[in-house]
Amino acid sequence: MNSTDARSTGEGRAPQAGSEPELQRTVLLAGVDLASFLGHRDQLIADLEAQHPLVSFHARDQVLTMRGPASAVRTAEQVVEEILQIAKLSGAVSRHDVKEVTRMVHEGNGPTAAQVLSEPILTVRGHAVRPQTRGQRAYVDAIDDHTIVFGIGPAGTGKTYLAMAKAVQALQRREVAKIILTRPAVEAGERLGYLPGTLEDKIDPYLRPLFDAVGSMMDPEVVPKLLASGTIEVAPLAYMRGRTLNESFVILDEAQNTTPEQMKMFLTRLGYGSKMVVTGDITQIDLPIAASGLRVVDRILRGVDDIHFAELGSDDIVRHNLVSRIVDAYSAYDQNRQKGDAE
């Protein structure tokens, strides 16, 4: 890091017998809004302490002081400098950044955390939409490099959110003429027919997450106009049959609930100048009997040129930390159950 951006100093104490010497280092938090960087009630400090329990952190004015065992302090210092660089490049840091940057610094291979995480896709109402894990960055890069991308992973990994951001970016850059968002209307343990209202009323709950995602990516007053003009289209998967989708960025969400026939139908809608992103979680299949089209297509199309399968895991979850542990616990349970059935 440039010495004008962050200055680090330190002195080591004489080590006690059999212990690592203690070290104190300071980093100058220059070039960022300090209140925003540290967060409400210095949340950043609490997150750093959670990830680096051997190190004490203290912020005063624009100086962050770290003290603890030498190796732990040096690691923490590198993490802070990376987080500071992310804040400068993207405008803000999230609570998840501390965990992810710490993991990347410990791994110590490949590009720096700031290089991986700082580049925003969009800036919406002053908020930068960007990948927050290395897996998410690989997923976003794959969307840039391939015509069809399958984003497969558990809830909270940003599959649909990041695909939506790339779609809006492509529309703003005039790389496509429209955005098409679709998902199968499959009930998670409920019966669609018993819901009150017209067909549109019954379908709306299944499409609502897509409407919400659009609203989070664009100015609220613009979205209705784009929907009315057909520049953005949100429709059930069944409405795709018989169409050719040219110059469009097409997102199929909840693809684990497609049948193999529906998946084939959807993929063969691809027209000239279009890009497709298919997202789903194969651990949350709501189909009553039929095989999941997302499972089948993996076996059929993996390895086909210009088609990419992006695998996201629990390390890529950017919701509450407990969500990652829940996903891991369910995965372990399923593996043990399958092992027991095999025996």
Disulfide bonds with the S-S distance in Angstrom:
none
